[in-house]
Amino acid sequence: MNIAERSIRQKTVSWMIIVLLVAGGIISFQGLGRLEDPNFTIKQAMIVTYYPGASATEVEEEITLPLETTLQTLSYLDNVTSTSSNGMSQIMVEMKSTYRKDDLAQIWDEMRSKISDMQAGLPVGSATPIVNTEFGDVFGYFMAITGKDYDYSDLKDYVDYLKRELVVVDGVGKVQVGGTRSEELVIEINRSRMTALGLNVSSLQGLLQTQNLVSNAGKIKIGTEYVRISSTGTVSSIEALKNLTVGRNGDQLVYLSDIATISKQFIDPASHIYHFNGENALTLAVSFASGVNVVEVGKAIKERLKELEFARPIGIEIGVIYDQPGQVDASVQNFVVSLAQAIGIVIAVLLVAMGLRPGILMSIVLLLTILGTFIIMKIQGIELHRISLGALIIALGMLVDNAIVITEGIMIGLKRGLTRIEAANRIVKNTVWPLLGATIIAIAAFAPIGLSPDASGEFTGSLFWVLFISLFLSWIMAITITPFLCYLMFKEEIVEQHNMAADPYKGVFYGTYRWLLHVFLRFRWLTLFGIIGLFVFSMMNFGNVKQAFFPASSLPVFILDYWLPEGSDIRATEKDIRGLENYIKKQQGVEQVTATIGRGADRFMLTYSPEFNYPSYAQLLVRADSFERVGTLMSEIKTYTDANYPQAFTKYDRMAIGPSTKAKIEARFIGPDPKILRKLGAEAEKIFLAEEDAINVKQDWRERTKLVRPIFNDNAARRLGISKKDLDDAIALNVSGTTIGVFRDGSEILPIKLRPPESERSSFDELKNIEIFSPAKQAYVNIEQTINGIDVVWEDPLIKRRDRKRTLTVLADPNPATGSMPVPLLAKLRPLVEEIELPVGYSLKWGGEFEAQQKANKAVFAFVPLGALVMLVITIFMFNSIKQTLAVWITVPLAMIGVTWGLLVTGAPFSFMALLAILSLTGMLIKNGIVLVEEIKRLNEEEGDEMLHAISNASVSRLRPVTMAMITTVLGMIPLLSDVFFQPMAVTIMFGLSFATVLTLILVPVLYALFYGVKYKS
């Protein structure tokens, strides 16, 4: 009793399995986590080190280089990129793509330990490196808090309250506040009054530090008690600070308020500013715990905000910049609808092609397979998102392949007079192992996707696992539940004398195919050369297919990057952005505008990459009312900025799906001398700018900036007892202020900044009026007694490095107005740039999408040989024949005929997903070929048919299963055509499989006849 008969006879067990699959599948589907895109680990960390007063070169040599040297000792490291600017080092560390989230925790600990061990070697005056290993955290619920008549401190109080309340909501991981501005206590001194009283900054600094210091007065034993002693005198309010005695003028005491005005202010200039719809804003970013249903947590957050509405001050508004739960809910709903549409299409095809009862039967099997897949997805923790739901749609056609073969076999057996059990036993016995082998081959074709360690493989990995689960389940269902349902739904036919020779393949459909097949078998060489010629012609035209990596998102949001010349003040950047925001808000179709000034926004999407800290940088996130309006808005706003903001470099881009790069085209010049790197970069820029298909052309070292350089007179200064540090301190005090202590205000510790009034530090000419205290004279002297004048020179404000080498990168993007794509644009630019003569010690490397795609393809193709070997071994093992194996495998590359013309006709690009589709086609085609060749072999060896008859009869008998598998797969892909991410994959499979199915039904029999020397007889 084989497994089919056991399933039929043990009805209770079979019904129990069906009920469990239905109930468990529905419950599992409702409990599956929901995401917009699959999680992939951001394997990056950020290390920021401040070194006040140091030039970019000094920061590079004294901070960045030692840190990079330490980081290079990590064996997990993929690359290190750094930006050294005046007073700050920013290092981005990226680990190898083979590491996942669980590995990174230990890696980051080891990295922190190494950085901690080397800190003693950093120069005096540098701050402790700030290591941010949470750089990749995604804050999916991103809010902006605004209040027209409220200052930052009022907003901060309310935002802090919300943060405390939201962080305890179930499913919330972290809550982060952005755009905050720290406060400081500002003492604006009257320099002439200080000079007249003989006071200097050092004495004032010492007084403030000791007066506000928490000091220990010890403890005393009194009887049996041990009592702590604490004296008064600590300055605890601004009024007390004003009344602080700083000296004497004759018999009179001099108070701090006599020589200065004291106030609490926000640190100016700010380092990071947010605007929301043109108003100053603070942001509240919420991340989600891993494995939760994002949609449900989003609902809980919104519900909690409603409950807290009573505490919201009148005039303060909460705006939503990005609502990942809402986006996920809509995205999953759309995909579920697409899945339902695809299921409906497949069921309709089955009902029409197979008849009512067989169609209903296979529809039930299909639904049970999908429900079973949901159960295992729940157990394995695979969420519902774009990739996993897309995988189910891709699998639909293949999920009924096995069931079609079994159902067709049982129907044919019944027509030949077999009983239901005999028919089920016969077909399952004949096909159980060929179907398993074919299923494993179909799964193995997707293996390079699941096994790829690259970020692209991690992003699309669930495609493989969902297909693995569903296809394997489809085989189990085909040999168990399908025979059971056939037994219930089909009736036995009475055929005289058990006529096993009756031909069930009558009718126009089968007759036409049989006639065509005999024509091709008769003119087999002509058929073979004709197909080879068509293949060569198609490959020659493949160069005309658009090339891409990952497409842009269909989110109705675009990004505007705004760069003023390097060295611009953040206040100038903010002023420009205010004007630009006002214009954009007035445009029809704009729903909201969010501005982040000074750096990128918090990472609100997995594929969003925040920009480093630059005062001259701002980014606008513009949301339109529909995706269709985004292109028009980008064009209109670009025209406006080009005309009204000629001083700025602007770049417009859509949100990305999948791993992305800063620019599509990146030419990296590597070498030691900044001057030569700039010269090489300028030559490459000139080439890029001359190409009309290239836009957003720039180089990442930016413009050189002015440097004010007082020329220190060492001899004169030494005679006055003044050092270079005294000179720098005096200048800093008089232009931006000097921090001289801290002030305790409740739980806050505010820095105390000493500076002259605005009128005395607002112009370059004021530098000549600076007074420096001379220890030798015990009096103030003019700065001109210590310097030989003031020069203005040029310096490199930024020094970029990659893997410890200075690297200047020239960037560009394809011009959408000309329909340009990255691959052909690179093909145009690359030979011209590579003609640039490089001095000894300098090199050129290509980055951008080219590098990312090379890495992704390399990672995927690293496992292609293994997958191909598994498929080849299974095929040979099943056939025990090289000739039969070749007959199947030769059809595989010929699928590119259909792929090429499909992509050309639809205009879809050959993307990373299209590449994965080609790999999957391999399995589909081999699976169909195996089913056909195995039947030819069986009829010839077991039934004793003459070879030509075996080829003809087997081909006709497999016509409906193979054709049905193709039709259900192709039509099931239709809902994916509207998805920008899956469109290239859908087109590749639809056209490739359609043409390859014809090849399977024509070329495989022809090759079989050729290899075995079968002579044609009419």
Phi, psi and omega in degrees: 000112181277181188295328179295313180295322178298319179295324181287315185286326180267071186299320183300316180296317181296317177296321179298318180297318180298314180297317179297320179295318181294307183294312181296323180295316180295315180296318181295319180300317180292332183265358180292140174296151183234131178222159176286310177233156180293150176292132164226145190284127171279110188267041185238150172225154183243133177238116181245129179228127179265141179218078188304134176090347184276146175284170179301321180293317179295320177298316181300311187283326187260338182245301187296311183300311177299321180293317179297320179300319178293317182295327181296343179283350178283124182287345183275354191290137173262304177204159177232125174241145183219153173233115176259120178233178182299113176081004184207137174246129177237117183242128176255121181253129178235127180271164182300148186290350181285345183270142180247183188304316182296327180286327190293328181304314179290322180298315180297323178298317179295321179295316179300318181299317180294320179293320178298320181293330185264358184300329181298338181274356178282152186293154175297137181101345178273149180276167176291132179303134177263115183258115180250098179268002177257023181300332183269002179298139181252125180256091191284340175248106194242114185243155174239131180250120183234157176202114189301318184254021181247143176269179186298324183294321177294315178299320183296320179300316181290319180295319178298322177297313178298320180300314180297326182281322185282332185294341181265001177291133180302132179095348178277132179272296180222157173232127186234136179260135181236153177083011181290150178239123181285153178259160176214157176265118185257126175248109180264111189269150172268104187298319182295321179294318178298316181298318182296326181272357179072025179268148175233166185297322183300315181293322179294320179296315180298321180295314182293323181293317183283328183290328184255014182273136173281113183240159185258120178263003175087191180225156181226143178273121177236105184063236180267000184258156177238102193256135177283145179249131178216120182273160175272182178114348177292131179287119185237004177211163180295323179297318178296324179293321178298326183270011180289130180282126182245353180171191180230148172233090188071237179269353183267142175280143177253123179262161181301324181293342178286335184242000184205158168255140187239132179206156175264126184224162171283143179300128183230129005279156176289159178263336182207131184228139173247142166237148173227116184053040174087355180254148174302140185216155163249150181248151176234113185247127184245126174257161185252147175294153183289144175082003181270164172277105186302323181297316181292320179294321177300318177297321180295321179296314180296322179295320179293323177296324176296319179295330181270006183300330181298333184269357182281120179297146179298129180102341176270130183242147176249115177253152180255115178282314179213129182245087181298318178302316178295320179294318179296316181300314180294318182295313180294320179299317179298318181289325177296320176297316178298320178296316179297320178298316180296319178297316179300318179298313181298317180296318179298317179297316180297318181295319181289314188278326186258345184102168187296303185294309178300323179296315178297316181303309183288333174294320177297315179299318179299313181295320178296322179296317179295317179297320176297324177297319178299321180298312182290325176300319179296317180296319183275356178074029177271120184279166171275122177201185185307316186284313184292321178290322175298322179298320179296320179295317178298323185283340190310308182299321181287334183292337180262355181305307183295319180295324178297315181299314181293313181298315179300317180297319179293318178298318179294318178300319179294322178294335179267007172095006178284156172286168181299316181291319179298316180296319180294314180301316185296310184289321180293319179298319183285332190242353187303313182280320173301320179293322178296315179299317180295323179293317179297322178296317178299321178291316182298331179297331179270354185303320179302333178290311183289330184268351181295126181277353183291163179300323178294320177293322178295321181294319184258005186301325182295341175303313180294313187293322177294318177294319177302310181297310187291319181292320179293320176297323181297324177292316179298316180296325183295324184263359180236289186290325181298310176300322180298314180291323176300319179298322181285324191260339181260152176251150179283142180258141179271116181238130183299135175054032175050053190294089179285344183270359181299138181269108180278353185259065178255167178114168185296318184301307181290321183296317179297315180296317181299318180296314179297319181299318180293326176298313181292324178293325180291318180252057189294319181292320177297319178299314182296312181292326177297317179292319178297319178297318178295324178296314180298316180298320180294318179294328177294330180270352181296334178297342179274355179284139177296144179244137178207170179256282172236145182279169174285157181286156175271010176297136181281052182226140171228160184249135174242111174271130186236119182238119167276166178305144181303139183099351179292147179283146181297333178290327175291321178298315181296321180299315178298318184294324178300316178295320181291321178300316181300320178293313185296320181300331183279350183284140180295132179096354178273123180270317180201158180227125176245131179243135172239122189242129180104334175190181179286170179282170171299148183290100183264347174228150181300325184269001179273131181244110183293144178281155177294181179278118175215120178300335183271008187247143171214158178223134177251130174255109186252123178257127177263168181280349177202156180295325183296334183275347185300312182300318180295316180297317179301317181294315182295315182290325177298318177300319181292314182293323178299324183277325189253346179230060183294341182284348187252152170262124181239145179224132181247136181207154174269164174293148185263155167248126180083176182302137182229169179238166182297322178216155180290324180243126178223120174252117184256120175260128187240129180176174188274328190263119179303324182296316180291321178298318178296322179295315178296319179297322179295322178294318179293320178301318180299318179294316180298315183294333180285346182266118184292340179280356182251134175228177179056040183279127177198169172240148193275000174275351176060189183281151172289152185238162179286148176228121175276122187235096171294133183268106186291127176265097188298315184295312182295319182292320180298322179297332178270359181075023183252129179262172177299323179296321177299319179297311181297319179297319181294318179295314180301318179300320188271347179251321182231345180101159181233134176282122186242002180173191178229153181236126181269119180237086185067236181276351181266144173243112185257138174291146175258120181250131178256129180201161175282168178298162181306320184296337183262001182221020187262357182221158180297327182296336181294341179302324183287347182262004182293136177254138180239134180286127180259114177298328181292321182263349185053041180204165178278141175235156180287148182302330184293345176282351182243357182228161177255033180111177182233123178257157170241117182236176179251145179219163173276112182283338181229137172232115182263141178226151174222122183052047173071012178238140177299128185223120174256127184247130174260128188243151176201161177230157175294148180272112180295336181294332180259002180073021183288150177236157186302316186295309177295328178295317177297321179298328177285315188280325188302309181297327180291317180291322182288350173282346179297129182285122182262128176297164177299133180095000180242149182217165180233131175229149180257129179245220178067211183294329178301311180294316181298319181290322177299316180296314182296314180296319179298317181295319180291312184288347175298332182255357177298315178302322179295314179298316180297320180297316179300314180296319181293316180298316180297318180297312180296319180298321181288320186267333186054038184204128177290321182298313181294323177296316179296322180301326179280313190286333181296333181288341187298304181295337182290348175297339179297341176299308179294321181300312183301308183289331176296314179293323180291317183292316184275342183078009179287145181279155173275093186259183177300323179291326176294324177298316178297325179296321179296319177298319181291327178301325180306311180295319180299316184290316180296322179300313178297318180297320180297314180302320182286310183295323179298324180288320176301313181298318182293316181295323182284317187271323185263320182271345177079018178292147172298149188303315181297318178293321178299315179299313182295311183292320180295318180298316179294319182292334180262003181300310184290313178301315182292316180294318179296320178300318179294312184297315181295320179293313183295311182290330177294340179280346186307316180299337181281346182296335181274355180263122185298331182285316186267350184305311180301321179293317181297315180297316181300314182289317183298309182283320180296315181290322180300310181290320183292331177295319175300319178298318180299318184280345180247306189287321180300312176299322179296313180296320179301314180294322179294312184296328183258008176059037182286124179277141181277134175230128182289000000 
